[in-house]
Amino acid sequence: GPILFGSFALAIITSSLIYKRYWKQKDIILKGTVVKVSKSADHHFSKENVSSIELVAGIGIQGDAHAGTTVQHLSRVRANPSAPNLRQVHLIHSELHGELRAAGFTVGPGDMGENITTRDLPLLSLPCGTRLHFGSRRGGAPIVEVTGLRNPCPQLDKFQQGLMKACRPTGDDGKEMLKVKRARGS
């Protein structure tokens, strides 16, 4: 089914635990909300907010420029056009938009190229392999699998000067911290 804004998202983190020589699987369930959904048929930096998006397993979002089994980001296509597409769906938490607005930037859902904007879901702390269920966990809920962090690119500064650095702050250890997740339809 479609992912609608206003629906809720469930992060299902399945962790494997070793306990007395047995593997034990445990599901951790976190709840959040889909604030907006966005897509663009063309390779534009920002994506248009729409009322719903259709997730196609193994492809991404129907009608979005980044949908496909192989890489679709133009820079990645130039490097290796047959590489698997691990960036079919982009997610940003609305709390990041709030942080950026507090720092003087004008940003909202879809502005930084995300397809799904969430609230109250700790996207940055979700490990690779986390499966996000959008809607009911029962039958037919669209699912995306977290594949990693999305590296902010120089296009952010073309959108608004200084935005790239704001999305790549350094922690106490001096290492950069990234603030955007990438995923693929599953």
Legacy VTK file of the C-alpha trace (Angstrom):
# vtk DataFile Version 3.0
C-alpha trace
ASCII
DATASET POLYDATA
POINTS 186 float
0.000 0.000 0.000
0.992 3.653 -0.221
2.865 5.520 2.478
0.715 8.458 3.532
1.772 11.474 5.513
0.219 11.349 8.945
0.500 7.560 9.113
2.753 6.065 11.701
6.056 4.307 11.240
7.321 1.359 13.217
11.045 0.671 13.389
11.552 -3.034 13.900
15.105 -3.646 15.013
15.884 -7.339 15.047
18.958 -7.967 17.111
20.685 -11.325 17.352
21.829 -12.176 20.833
24.120 -15.060 21.792
22.873 -16.657 24.962
24.162 -20.020 26.179
25.169 -21.169 22.686
21.793 -20.346 21.172
20.946 -17.518 18.823
18.029 -15.523 20.053
16.201 -12.964 17.931
14.565 -10.021 19.622
12.389 -7.371 17.989
12.593 -3.883 19.414
9.646 -1.739 18.327
9.851 2.059 18.163
6.970 4.260 17.024
7.117 7.469 15.049
5.041 9.488 12.612
5.386 10.232 8.905
5.263 14.037 8.667
5.518 14.350 4.871
6.336 12.240 1.836
8.069 13.644 -1.241
9.308 12.588 -4.664
10.683 13.962 -7.915
10.725 12.278 -11.318
13.750 14.366 -12.287
17.171 14.714 -10.697
16.461 17.899 -8.756
17.926 18.648 -5.356
14.584 19.187 -3.609
11.572 16.922 -3.930
7.914 17.915 -4.152
5.649 17.080 -1.212
2.857 14.714 -2.272
-0.057 13.095 -0.442
1.342 9.563 -0.817
4.206 7.578 -2.309
4.183 4.009 -3.603
7.074 1.816 -2.475
8.138 -0.918 -4.918
10.142 -3.762 -3.387
13.772 -3.759 -4.518
13.261 -0.609 -6.602
12.312 2.286 -4.315
9.632 4.905 -4.780
7.502 4.663 -7.918
8.093 7.730 -10.090
11.140 8.994 -8.161
14.404 9.681 -9.994
16.364 7.532 -7.508
14.251 4.378 -7.974
16.026 1.399 -9.489
18.008 -1.730 -8.724
21.286 -0.081 -9.726
22.609 3.310 -8.611
20.635 6.327 -9.797
22.537 9.205 -8.176
24.303 10.821 -11.108
27.721 10.938 -9.406
27.446 7.229 -8.502
26.326 6.319 -12.031
29.483 7.951 -13.420
31.652 5.980 -10.969
30.008 2.549 -11.405
26.656 2.315 -13.205
26.148 -1.360 -12.302
26.574 -0.926 -8.526
23.544 -1.909 -6.442
21.281 0.961 -5.420
21.458 1.285 -1.630
19.976 4.800 -1.816
16.499 4.153 -3.139
14.740 6.016 -0.329
15.983 8.976 1.723
14.712 9.664 5.228
15.172 12.752 7.377
13.775 13.309 10.835
11.786 16.527 11.189
13.766 17.291 14.334
16.754 18.003 12.041
14.671 20.599 10.190
13.925 22.194 13.580
17.633 22.271 14.504
18.512 23.812 11.144
15.753 26.433 11.397
17.018 27.343 14.884
20.452 27.851 13.288
18.967 30.277 10.739
18.308 28.001 7.756
15.004 27.817 5.892
14.293 24.122 5.370
11.273 21.867 5.391
10.177 18.416 4.244
11.529 17.468 0.828
13.899 20.442 0.641
17.043 18.335 1.147
15.963 15.575 -1.220
14.323 13.274 1.302
11.399 11.058 0.389
10.110 10.452 3.899
10.190 12.954 6.760
9.539 11.387 10.166
8.985 12.623 13.711
9.765 10.882 17.018
11.746 8.098 15.334
15.474 8.040 16.209
16.653 7.559 12.622
20.306 8.306 13.348
20.593 5.601 15.964
18.963 2.872 13.867
21.508 0.250 12.781
21.856 -0.946 9.199
19.356 -3.696 8.560
16.598 -2.078 10.607
13.278 -2.594 8.873
10.875 0.327 8.993
7.217 -0.694 8.646
4.924 2.144 7.552
1.429 1.537 8.834
0.234 -1.662 10.453
2.752 -4.419 11.063
0.166 -6.841 9.719
0.013 -7.785 6.044
1.014 -5.459 3.265
2.645 -2.608 5.197
5.319 -0.878 3.092
8.789 -1.659 4.456
12.164 -0.004 3.941
15.457 -1.378 5.195
18.051 1.048 6.563
21.267 0.711 4.525
23.346 3.422 6.190
23.935 7.107 6.596
23.706 9.408 3.603
26.749 11.604 3.185
25.710 15.244 2.849
26.893 16.581 -0.490
28.029 20.003 -1.754
24.571 20.548 -3.291
23.422 21.458 0.231
25.561 24.618 0.049
24.127 25.453 -3.366
20.677 25.261 -1.759
21.730 27.379 1.257
25.290 28.402 2.083
26.646 26.608 5.171
23.985 23.895 5.165
26.456 21.092 4.423
28.557 21.907 7.477
25.417 22.192 9.610
24.509 18.638 8.549
28.038 17.401 9.299
28.901 18.753 12.736
31.797 17.311 14.681
31.369 15.473 17.952
33.458 15.796 21.086
36.009 13.433 19.541
36.429 15.695 16.500
34.835 13.173 14.123
32.048 14.226 11.791
28.531 13.124 12.666
26.147 12.609 9.773
22.460 13.419 10.146
20.620 11.770 7.231
19.653 8.101 6.643
19.380 6.170 3.415
17.402 3.012 2.803
15.993 0.715 0.161
12.589 -0.807 -0.423
12.233 -4.399 0.685
LINES 1 187
186 0 1 2 3 4 5 6 7 8 9 10 11 12 13 14 15 16 17 18 19 20 21 22 23 24 25 26 27 28 29 30 31 32 33 34 35 36 37 38 39 40 41 42 43 44 45 46 47 48 49 50 51 52 53 54 55 56 57 58 59 60 61 62 63 64 65 66 67 68 69 70 71 72 73 74 75 76 77 78 79 80 81 82 83 84 85 86 87 88 89 90 91 92 93 94 95 96 97 98 99 100 101 102 103 104 105 106 107 108 109 110 111 112 113 114 115 116 117 118 119 120 121 122 123 124 125 126 127 128 129 130 131 132 133 134 135 136 137 138 139 140 141 142 143 144 145 146 147 148 149 150 151 152 153 154 155 156 157 158 159 160 161 162 163 164 165 166 167 168 169 170 171 172 173 174 175 176 177 178 179 180 181 182 183 184 185
